[in-house]
Amino acid sequence: NIWAYALYFAGDLTKGIEVLQTGVEKVPNKLNTLSDTLGNLYLKVGQYDQAVQLFQKATGVFTGEDLAQAYNNLGVAYLYKWNDLQVHRAQFSDEEYGAKREQILKPAADAFSKGLEIDHDMPWAVDSYVNVMSYRGKGSELEAIALERLKQKESFDDLYTIGKMAFNN
């Protein structure tokens, strides 16, 4: 991992990916220490599908806060795919774009939601989840749920959701 960081800071991301991939292959029980760095390198070089696959694999291995972070990373990888889809929007018909949008944003929402179920103390994941639900056109549903929960108990996540939805609208 240290060697990969050195390569990263030297600007040789491809070599850093190679080093970490070799590490994952040769020492698979170290996935927990290598996946975050490797996945983020994949994202930096535009290998979004590889990042998604790696983070999906990590969700099957991790537990506790590490599992919550793995789900967050998975959601972030889908957001990179979403940004890439938006850049290439003109290449798709409305129907194709809508289908691809949901193929990306549904699992992103699921990943952020699962991460937050495990660890509620990830405000960045709440922000991403609210954004994803807005992109999917489901922001009003999420806001209604937050408003209903606030009637029972005040929480940061619900207050933030309502505020963020107002901002997004």
Phi, psi and omega in degrees: 000322179295318179298318179296320177298318179299318178294322178300310182291337175279352178090006180262074184294323180299316179292322177300319177297316180300315181298314182290322176299318177298318178298316180295320180291317185276333181227070185299337179285359177258014180307322182297330180267345185253335189295321182299311181293313181298314180299319179291328174293318175305314181296320181297328182261008176083017178266067188294320180296322178295320178296316179300313180299317180296314181291327174298317178298319180297325180293341177271353186247324188278165174222165174058221182298327177297323178293318177300317179293323178297318177295320177299314179300320178298315177300318179297319179299319176296325177294326174297318177297321179298313179299320178296319178298319180297322179298325183259019183310319184295344182278355186237148171290166179302319181295314179297316180299315180299318179294314180295321179302313182289327177296334179266313188283329178298308178293333176296313179299317179299318181296312179298319180298315179296319178299319180288331175296324182280317183223105182287348185266053177226077184301330178295327178287325175299313179303312181296319179298314179298317178299314181299316179296325176295314179301327180280353182080020182246020182295321181293326176296315180295319179296320179297320178296315180297317179297320179295317179294327179295336177293335182265321185197135178283132177219150178303312185303316181290318177298317179297317180302314181295316178296317182293323177296320177298318178296314181296326180285000000 
